[in-house]
Amino acid sequence: MTLDPTLAAWFDAHDQRLHDDLFDFLRIPSVSARSEHAGDVTAAAAWLHGHLARIGFTVETHPTAGHPVVLAEWRKAPPGAPTILVYGHYDVQPPEPLELWTSPAFEPAIRDGHIYARGSVDDKGQLWLHVAALEAHLATRGTLPVNIIVLAEGEEEVGSEHLAPFIAAQRERLACDGVVISDSTMFAPGIPSILSSLRGLAYLQIDVTGPNSDLHSGMYGGAVVNPAMALARILATFHDAEGRIAIPGFYDRVHPFPDAVRSGLSALPHSDTEFMRHLEVEALGGEAGYGTLEKLWHRPTCEVNGLLSGYTGEGAKTVLPGTAMAKVSCRLVPDQDPEEIARLVQAHVDRVAPPGVRVTVRALHGGRPWRADLAGPLYDAAARALRAAFGRDPVITGEGGSIPVVNDFATLLGAPVLLVGFGLPGENAHAPDEWISQANFRGGMRAIAALWDELAR
């Protein structure tokens, strides 16, 4: 199984231009979480709209109460050809801390075969390789072997609040035979992967308020309840000594993965020693009784993502803080519900919060977990396409992160969802020096171009 030589030659001839276009896309600071970047998010939508129109798609940009949705269609395939929806997002995470970037976050740079920039892998680079694959077909043949819908949003990094209502309102127009998403990773360099599951998410903020202002720690310390210490005690109750989440009811809806899926993990070339070496840590943690890949992909978590309280500047300031705050994310597995988990966390915090402070828990956003049934023509075609582009059969993996819209597609459209990503472990998505491998960027374009031919068979 090999890629069509005409398509392969086109990718080789246009390699530099495809990189240049990606760099233009990456330079737009489309940070959806920041109001000051609202214009940049809109500009990224307009940029994408223009490129899809240029290659021959009918394109509309739909405003929402948040950021716009770009909807592009090409429906000229032969009778009986399947219709495939391609989803991606053009918004990105904030780049901070800026001082930890080797080169500026929105000035793409190539070093050691990696493309560095915010959004390079999550998800502008992976969305763009789909656009490039579509252009390759249209430029060389003037047609596509399947009907294509491209749906790109600008709110994935803030919970996709307005996308599910859009999908529901456009259900008939978005009807398709399958959904293809590239917003995940390969297991390792040279090992293409098909994703079988995603964890869901309940993202919370815990605020602790004590005295009406910061206080002198000498004059008041020891008599006034310290919000920072109160918050630390609350967070310390989230796990037991074995790393198991100690919030009552948290595991009630957790259903184990099939034995075949669990046993398949042992066949993957994972090394805890290499994993620790890469992260520069001396030990791993988490829930006792499970292997590392199972902890990362198939078990739920409750993690502190951020803490804020008191004086954190240079030198000393002897202050007893008036407030403390924590950001907490719970990664969920089938069939946990993010709203129920938020209620369980709230009830637990209410039980353990000490007197002398006021504690509130707010659910900021969430998404449901997803698990695929990896059978049918969509997955068979993907396996052949990945083999054509990377020269070997793909492996089946899981993903610890969350893509809330995947479950929306599966339930609202009733279509199988294929997650085939081209990132790599350690690519620093959401962190400084985010990157995508040039080899994977090139291989991803070719794999997706081959996918359309394989689906038409």
C-alpha positions, -999 to +999 in steps of 0.1 A: +000+000+000+016+033-011+005+068-016-006+078-050+026+090-068+009+121-081-001+132-046+034+124-033+050+145-060+027+174-053+035+174-016+073+173-024+070+202-048+049+224-024+066+216+008+081+250+015+048+268+006+028+245+029+052+254+057+050+291+050+012+289+051+013+271+084+037+297+098+013+325+088-015+307+106+006+302+137+015+339+139-021+348+147-023+349+185-058+333+187-059+329+225-096+321+231-093+325+269-083+361+268-107+389+259-079+411+246-073+384+219-109+383+207-100+401+175-071+377+169-094+347+173-117+363+147-087+369+124-077+333+126-112+322+116-111+347+087-076+333+076-089+298+076-121+308+058-100+324+030-077+294+025-106+269+023-124+291-002-092+295-022-088+257-027-124+253-039-147+249-008-180+267-002-173+284+031-194+302+057-183+317+090-210+315+117-209+339+146-218+325+181-222+341+215-185+334+218-160+329+189-170+320+154-174+286+137-160+281+102-181+257+081-167+246+047-182+220+023-173+202-009-201+179-021-192+169-057-180+134-052-194+105-073-228+091-063-226+068-034-194+082-021-193+087+017-195+121+034-168+128+060-167+156+085-133+169+095-131+188+128-104+210+142-099+241+163-080+273+155-079+287+190-048+282+212-038+282+248-022+313+265+015+313+259+026+322+294+052+319+310+067+338+281+103+338+295+104+300+292+101+300+254+133+296+235+118+316+206+087+338+208+054+318+210+039+334+179+070+336+158+073+300+144+108+286+143+123+253+131+150+236+153+162+200+151+133+189+129+106+205+151+083+234+143+080+255+175+051+278+181+019+280+202-007+260+183+019+241+162+005+208+174-026+218+193-043+222+169-034+246+141-007+224+127-029+193+127-059+212+113-037+227+086-024+193+074-060+184+067-064+215+046-032+207+027-043+171+021-076+184+006-057+209-016-034+182-028-064+162-042-081+193-057-049+206-072-038+173-089-072+159-098-097+188-097-119+166-074-121+147-042-131+110-040-154+117-010-177+145+001-160+166+028-173+190+055-148+210+075-159+223+108-135+244+128-142+262+160-124+289+181-134+278+216-120+243+221-094+255+246-122+271+268-147+242+267-164+244+233-195+260+250-212+270+218-203+242+195-227+215+207-257+238+202-244+247+167-241+210+158-276+203+171-290+232+151-272+221+120-277+183+125-292+177+091-265+197+072-237+180+092-251+145+086-221+123+077-207+088+075-178+095+098-159+122+117-122+126+114-102+145+140-065+151+144-059+167+178-039+139+195-006+121+194+011+091+179+024+067+205+061+073+196+081+086+166+075+064+136+046+046+152+012+059+138-017+055+161-055+053+162-071+066+194-096+044+211-106+066+241-105+101+256-109+111+292-136+136+300-131+167+322-146+185+351-126+218+357-132+236+390-121+266+409-120+266+447-119+299+465-112+303+502-119+336+519-108+345+555-103+380+570-114+411+552-078+419+541-042+405+542-029+407+578+004+411+595+015+374+602+031+384+635+001+404+649-026+379+637-009+346+629-019+318+653-053+333+661-069+338+626-075+309+603-051+312+574-070+307+540-038+293+524-034+267+551-071+259+550-070+254+512-039+231+516-058+210+542-088+207+519-067+197+489-048+171+510-081+152+516-086+146+478-064+114+478-057+086+502-022+072+509-024+048+479-032+076+455-069+067+452-093+096+450-110+099+484-140+120+474-171+098+482-189+086+451-162+096+427-157+060+413-194+050+413-198+052+375-163+041+366-165+011+343-133-009+336-120-011+301-123-046+284-096-071+292-085-071+255-078-033+257-059-036+290-038-065+277-031-046+245-012-020+266+015-045+275+023-049+238+032-012+234+068-002+237+066+018+269+093+021+295+088+037+329+125+043+331+125+062+298+093+081+308+110+093+341+142+101+323+124+123+298+105+141+325+136+143+347+118+129+378+130+101+401+096+084+408+061+081+394+029+085+414-008+080+410-033+053+419-017+021+432-023-011+413-023+002+378+005+006+352+015+040+338-003+038+305-035+027+323-032+056+347-027+080+319-055+067+296-080+046+315-082+058+351-098+090+364-077+117+382-082+148+404-053+172+401-044+207+412-036+228+382-028+261+399-025+278+433-027+315+443-024+331+477-005+357+496+028+372+486+048+355+459+073+382+449+110+385+455+122+385+491+100+384+522+066+399+531+053+385+564+016+385+555-013+362+564-033+362+532-070+371+531-078+347+503-065+316+485-076+299+453-070+266+435-077+254+400-086+217+400-091+194+370-108+160+372-101+138+342-130+113+338-135+079+322-167+062+310-194+067+323-185+095+347-205+127+343-187+161+347-217+178+364-221+150+389-184+150+396-185+188+403-214+182+428-194+155+445-163+177+448-185+205+462-201+182+488-167+169+498-152+203+502-182+214+523-176+185+546-139+190+551-136+228+551-124+241+585-144+268+604-132+304+602-131+306+564-157+307+536-152+283+508-169+282+473-165+257+445-173+268+409-175+245+379-158+263+350-162+239+322-163+202+314-167+174+288-178+138+288-154+109+283-155+089+250-147+053+240-147+040+204-158+008+189-129+003+165-147-017+138-159-007+104-148+008+071-136+042+086-111+025+109-100-001+083-094+027+058-074+047+084-052+017+091-044+013+054-037+051+049-014+052+079+005+022+066+009+039+032+023+071+048+044+057+076+053+022+063+039+002+092+006-007+108-008+016+134-012+008+171-043+014+192-038+039+220-057+060+245-055+096+254-055+112+288-067+145+276-101+157+267-118+168+235-154+176+246-168+178+212-160+141+203-188+129+225-211+155+210-204+143+174-210+107+184-243+114+201-257+143+180-247+130+146-247+092+153-215+088+133-183+069+141-154+092+152-119+085+141-091+102+161-059+099+142-033+124+155+002+133+145+016+149+176+042+131+198+047+127+236+067+156+250+055+181+224+047+207+252+011+213+242-002+239+266+034+246+278+063+267+266+082+256+235+052+237+220+062+219+188+052+195+161+076+171+143+083+181+107+083+144+098+049+140+114+036+171+097+046+158+063+036+122+071+002+135+084-006+153+052+002+122+032-018+099+055-049+121+053-046+124+016-044+086+014-074+083+037-098+099+012-087+074-015-090+045+009-125+055+020-136+058-016-127+021-022 
